[in-house]
Amino acid sequence: MKGAFNDRLSESSKRSGSRVVLALDFSGPHAGRLRAAEKVLTATKKEIAAVKMNHHLLLPFGLEGVRGLVRVCRRAGLPLIADLKVNDIESTNMNIADSLLAYGFDCFIANPFVGKEEGLGPVIERVHEKGGGVVLLVYMSHKGADEGYGLVTDSGKPLYRIFAERARDWGADGVVVSSKSPERIAEARKIVGKGCMIFSPGVGAQGGEPETGAGADYLIVGRSITEARDPAGAVRNLNGRR
Amino acid sequence: MKGAFNDRLSESSKRSGSRVVLALDFSGPHAGRLRAAEKVLTATKKEIAAVKMNHHLLLPFGLEGVRGLVRVCRRAGLPLIADLKVNDIESTNMNIADSLLAYGFDCFIANPFVGKEEGLGPVIERVHEKGGGVVLLVYMSHKGADEGYGLVTDSGKPLYRIFAERARDWGADGVVVSSKSPERIAEARKIVGKGCMIFSPGVGAQGGEPETGAGADYLIVGRSITEARDPAGAVRNLNGRR
């Protein structure tokens, strides 16, 4: 059922009064990553809206290895997003979706570049049936983003607009749009409407200002929190409460 | 050093007289996947050129969990490719690359859509310094491939040609081009030359014929081998030896 994920996310966001999605991106020796992640998660769990996990943890440890972190999220009522930027064929995407949901994840991020037919279309349907969510990439926050998302097709449309239209037409639960491009956030909003959440990365370590994420529903923040001396305080700052 | 990965791959291919890259894609309950993978790998290790692992194993078990399979590959001298279709920002891509190489993988597949600057450029350099390889997606084998790889930019060029040019210009070790599109394989070859390997998926379960992969250097095959009653025999068939 579409909407179930966003309902849980909105509930969690209201409870904490926060629009921050904590990205558990840890570098350095693998051995210390899980412990560091649990520490930051425990310190911030009442201040955040949701948690995002990427290959930083999922690649070395797998879903089996992050069970402890998933448990902390579920007990705290925090929706959990897998940021795998999924862009494979249908059978593999389905496999990924099933594994994630089976292990307690609520949502994953995918790249609409891979297409709907035998790509993401049937997967989004299945995930919705199971009460999960899918968030699609529309515009990323690194310098090279224009080498992909900024390409203009022969129709005269830039890909990020086409991707926002796909998010709307495919019934995605949300989109990712860089906080460095407030115009892109505004453009995306016009296309996807209000029921599709805008997640905005790039605040902090990547150079964006919290204010520039203003048109977004949620800010995705990693290093400015995980590397802060006071992670909970860092989240409060991002939420405009000092 | 660029070339080190392709040297190892070529050596392995000559030793086995095979151009088949075994894709260890297992569905079904997680518990049985590692055992099933080890069984097929053991049965086919003398008949194949390399091994490819995707989220089917890496997502549930992580690099920690697939150590046993990695060991079998290394003992058999089989190069190991991680098919994560990497398309993230530089810091995350670097993290992924470092983890993979540290755990004994030789190469990974990435999507050039993400761009060079703060995307894949610096990562390819680092991987080459460490003796590993990077293979870029140029054209995939599902119906929706044209919704992405087939898009035509305002320059009049389809993206798959732009991606082949990126593979050449960024010094990628190989490209992935669907075996269902022999014309695309030929086009890609013209662009990337002979030093950049063409890996072709889509033979067998996805509908392509072994013959159609003719212009490719290596065939990526999963289900036609993993689901065969005689996996080694299935590989020999693919290599044209009955």
Interface residues (C-beta under 8 A of the other chain):
Chain A: D25 S27 H30 N54 H55 H56 L58 L59 P60 F61 G62 L63 E64 G65 L84 K85 N87 D88 I89 E90 S91 T92 N95 I96 S99 L100 A102 Y103 N111 F113 V114 G115 K116 E117 E118 G119 L120 G121 M140 S141 H142 K143 G144 A145 D146 E147 G148 L151 V152 T153 D154 G156 L159 Q206
Chain B: D25 S27 H30 N54 H55 H56 L58 L59 P60 F61 G62 L63 E64 G65 L84 K85 N87 D88 I89 E90 S91 T92 N95 I96 S99 L100 A102 Y103 N111 F113 V114 G115 K116 E117 E118 G119 L120 G121 M140 S141 H142 K143 G144 A145 D146 E147 G148 L151 V152 T153 D154 G156 L159 Q206
